């Protein structure tokens, strides 16, 4: 099959290659997915740079990518949950970095797989798993619900845009930081937009004088602002600042592959309360351009690769 690989850590795109690699094997309890879409997440190029080397083993040459949507091409022994032809999606992170989703096929453990919602096209389904599960887990861990004032740092991004929608669906009042050109988008998602940068604390306090009861940081570097706007007894969580979360008695969120939780997101999508915004799609052999777009940090929604 054809796939993207890199044969050594690199902080740029110099080690990326696109070419033939062996087809994946399909073990017990696994499904082989013919990839229709694979999302680009910042973690993908951070992993390629060695950012998780202290936590996860990498086997070179490595195929990047943890998100996938596609069609079941085969099932391994004792995998009654799925059949050939099923349209599925998965957050396909494994215990080591080696056989990712930037490929024509990927083998994934069945417990990580869920059926694709009919309301999403392939690109949207490929952009959902990691970002959607991260947003969901963040709100779950903070027990966000009706009556909360939720502040989302990075409300126009892939994770933030989904957290906004999930917060609204749970009955929270949602404030979302974004640049001014993204304010209309954030408002469409159901949040009250707030311009980030100097004066952010004052702007949040003007909208919510009592402070935010929950703050979700999907950007990083927001600890001082978070603590300045957090209501007494409020909860805060970050996906990018573990040290800050520890200092503030907050939560550091690291999402797990979980087909059941992904299926829960599918039900929210089926109700029309959640959608996935796709900022751009790139052919798989243009992964370098997709990584460059992701590195800007100013993407509205998700970047998706299509084989």
GISUL-V276407 format. One record per residue. N is the residue number from 1. PSI is psi as a letter, one per 40 degrees, with the letter a starting at -180 (999 if undefined). BURIAL is 1 if it has 16 or more other C-alpha atoms within 10 Angstrom, else 0. D_FIRST is the distance of its C-alpha to the first C-alpha in Angstrom with 2 decimals. Layout:
# GISUL-V276407
N/PSI/BURIAL/D_FIRST + N/PSI/BURIAL/D_FIRST
This chain:
# GISUL-V276407
1/i/0/0.00 + 2/i/1/3.80 + 3/i/1/6.56 + 4/h/1/10.28 + 5/i/1/12.03 + 6/i/1/15.67 + 7/e/0/17.32 + 8/i/1/20.82 + 9/i/1/22.84 + 10/h/1/23.91 + 11/e/0/26.08 + 12/a/0/24.76 + 13/e/1/21.49 + 14/d/0/21.88 + 15/e/0/19.20 + 16/h/1/16.35 + 17/i/1/13.51 + 18/h/1/10.51 + 19/a/0/8.03 + 20/h/0/5.46 + 21/i/0/5.67 + 22/i/0/6.30 + 23/i/0/5.62 + 24/i/1/8.72 + 25/i/0/12.01 + 26/h/1/14.36 + 27/a/1/17.88 + 28/h/0/21.28 + 29/e/1/21.95 + 30/i/1/18.38 + 31/i/1/16.44 + 32/h/1/12.75 + 33/h/1/12.48 + 34/h/1/10.45 + 35/h/1/11.17 + 36/d/1/13.82 + 37/i/1/15.39 + 38/h/1/15.49 + 39/i/1/18.87 + 40/h/1/19.95 + 41/i/1/22.73 + 42/d/0/24.99 + 43/d/0/24.12 + 44/d/1/20.58 + 45/d/1/22.04 + 46/d/1/24.92 + 47/d/1/22.78 + 48/d/1/21.07 + 49/e/1/24.70 + 50/e/1/25.55 + 51/d/0/27.52 + 52/f/0/26.85 + 53/d/0/26.96 + 54/e/0/30.26 + 55/d/0/28.90 + 56/i/0/25.34 + 57/i/0/23.68 + 58/h/1/20.66 + 59/h/0/18.35 + 60/i/0/16.96 + 61/i/1/14.45 + 62/h/1/14.28 + 63/h/1/12.02 + 64/i/1/14.81 + 65/h/1/15.72 + 66/e/1/17.81 + 67/i/1/18.12 + 68/i/1/16.08 + 69/h/1/17.03 + 70/a/1/15.24 + 71/h/1/15.57 + 72/h/1/15.68 + 73/d/1/13.36 + 74/i/1/14.94 + 75/i/1/17.67 + 76/i/1/18.75 + 77/i/0/22.33 + 78/f/0/25.16 + 79/g/1/23.44 + 80/e/0/25.95 + 81/d/0/25.53 + 82/i/1/22.54 + 83/i/0/21.43 + 84/h/0/18.56 + 85/e/0/18.93 + 86/h/1/20.54 + 87/h/1/20.05 + 88/i/1/19.86 + 89/i/1/19.70 + 90/i/1/19.89 + 91/h/1/20.89 + 92/f/1/18.27 + 93/h/1/19.92 + 94/a/1/19.87 + 95/d/0/22.44 + 96/i/0/20.64 + 97/h/1/18.43 + 98/d/1/15.08 + 99/g/1/12.32 + 100/a/1/12.99 + 101/e/1/12.10 + 102/g/1/11.01 + 103/i/1/7.39 + 104/d/1/6.06 + 105/i/1/7.25 + 106/h/1/10.06 + 107/h/1/12.76 + 108/i/1/16.22 + 109/h/1/19.72 + 110/d/1/21.54 + 111/e/1/24.57 + 112/e/1/22.68 + 113/i/1/21.58 + 114/i/1/23.86 + 115/i/1/24.01 + 116/h/1/23.51 + 117/h/1/26.95 + 118/d/0/27.57 + 119/e/0/29.36 + 120/h/1/26.30 + 121/i/0/23.78 + 122/d/1/20.09 + 123/d/1/20.68 + 124/d/1/23.74 + 125/d/1/22.20 + 126/d/1/19.44 + 127/e/1/22.35 + 128/d/1/24.54 + 129/c/1/23.61 + 130/d/1/24.34 + 131/d/1/27.05 + 132/d/1/28.59 + 133/d/1/28.76 + 134/d/1/30.19 + 135/d/1/32.82 + 136/d/1/33.65 + 137/d/1/34.03 + 138/d/1/36.17 + 139/d/1/38.52 + 140/d/0/38.60 + 141/d/0/39.57 + 142/e/1/42.29 + 143/f/0/43.41 + 144/h/1/43.54 + 145/a/1/45.42 + 146/h/0/48.32 + 147/e/0/50.90 + 148/i/1/48.62 + 149/h/1/48.42 + 150/h/1/44.84 + 151/h/1/44.05 + 152/h/1/40.38 + 153/h/1/39.66 + 154/f/1/36.86 + 155/e/1/37.27 + 156/e/1/35.20 + 157/a/1/32.02 + 158/d/1/29.07 + 159/d/1/30.71 + 160/d/1/34.24 + 161/d/1/33.97 + 162/d/1/32.87 + 163/d/1/35.58 + 164/d/1/38.14 + 165/d/1/37.32 + 166/d/1/37.26 + 167/d/1/40.54 + 168/d/1/42.17 + 169/d/1/41.06 + 170/e/1/42.72 + 171/e/0/45.95 + 172/i/1/45.98 + 173/h/1/47.33 + 174/h/1/44.53 + 175/h/1/45.05 + 176/h/1/42.08 + 177/h/1/42.03 + 178/i/1/40.45 + 179/i/1/41.29 + 180/d/0/43.72 + 181/e/0/41.29 + 182/e/1/39.31 + 183/d/1/42.47 + 184/d/0/42.25 + 185/d/1/38.69 + 186/d/1/39.78 + 187/d/1/42.81 + 188/d/0/40.74 + 189/e/1/38.86 + 190/e/1/42.28 + 191/i/1/43.20 + 192/h/1/46.09 + 193/i/1/44.64 + 194/h/1/46.09 + 195/h/1/45.59 + 196/i/1/44.35 + 197/a/0/46.09 + 198/h/0/49.77 + 199/e/0/51.90 + 200/d/1/49.16 + 201/d/1/51.31 + 202/d/0/54.21 + 203/d/0/52.13 + 204/d/1/50.72 + 205/d/0/54.22 + 206/d/0/55.64 + 207/d/0/53.32 + 208/g/1/53.62 + 209/d/0/56.88 + 210/e/0/56.40 + 211/i/1/53.00 + 212/h/1/49.55 + 213/e/1/49.37 + 214/h/1/45.64 + 215/h/1/43.56 + 216/h/1/39.76 + 217/h/1/38.51 + 218/e/1/34.99 + 219/d/1/35.81 + 220/i/0/37.53 + 221/f/0/40.87 + 222/e/1/42.77 + 223/d/1/44.77 + 224/d/0/48.19 + 225/d/1/47.78 + 226/d/1/46.58 + 227/d/1/49.60 + 228/d/0/51.95 + 229/e/1/51.04 + 230/h/1/50.44 + 231/i/1/53.14 + 232/h/0/55.08 + 233/e/0/53.12 + 234/i/1/49.95 + 235/i/1/46.42 + 236/i/1/43.76 + 237/i/1/40.13 + 238/i/1/37.57 + 239/e/1/33.82 + 240/e/1/34.18 + 241/g/1/37.58 + 242/d/1/38.08 + 243/d/0/41.17 + 244/d/1/42.74 + 245/d/1/42.11 + 246/d/0/43.81 + 247/d/0/46.76 + 248/e/1/47.31 + 249/f/0/46.98 + 250/a/1/43.95 + 251/h/1/40.53 + 252/h/1/37.27 + 253/h/1/34.44 + 254/h/0/31.11 + 255/i/1/29.17 + 256/i/1/27.55 + 257/h/1/24.66 + 258/g/1/26.74 + 259/d/1/25.80 + 260/d/0/29.51 + 261/d/1/30.39 + 262/d/1/27.48 + 263/d/1/28.93 + 264/d/0/32.27 + 265/d/1/30.94 + 266/d/1/29.72 + 267/d/0/33.33 + 268/d/1/34.65 + 269/d/1/32.35 + 270/d/0/33.56 + 271/e/0/37.12 + 272/e/0/36.45 + 273/e/0/37.26 + 274/h/1/33.90 + 275/i/1/31.38 + 276/h/1/28.57 + 277/h/1/29.18 + 278/h/1/26.21 + 279/d/0/27.32 + 280/i/0/24.46 + 281/i/1/20.91 + 282/i/1/18.56 + 283/i/0/15.30 + 284/d/1/12.53 + 285/e/1/13.05 + 286/f/0/16.70 + 287/d/1/16.49 + 288/d/1/19.39 + 289/d/0/21.63 + 290/d/1/20.85 + 291/d/1/21.79 + 292/d/0/24.90 + 293/d/1/25.92 + 294/d/1/25.61 + 295/d/0/27.65 + 296/d/0/30.58 + 297/e/0/31.38 + 298/f/0/32.80 + 299/h/1/30.12 + 300/h/1/31.56 + 301/a/1/29.21 + 302/i/1/25.45 + 303/h/1/22.77 + 304/i/1/19.51 + 305/i/1/16.04 + 306/h/1/14.36 + 307/999/1/10.81
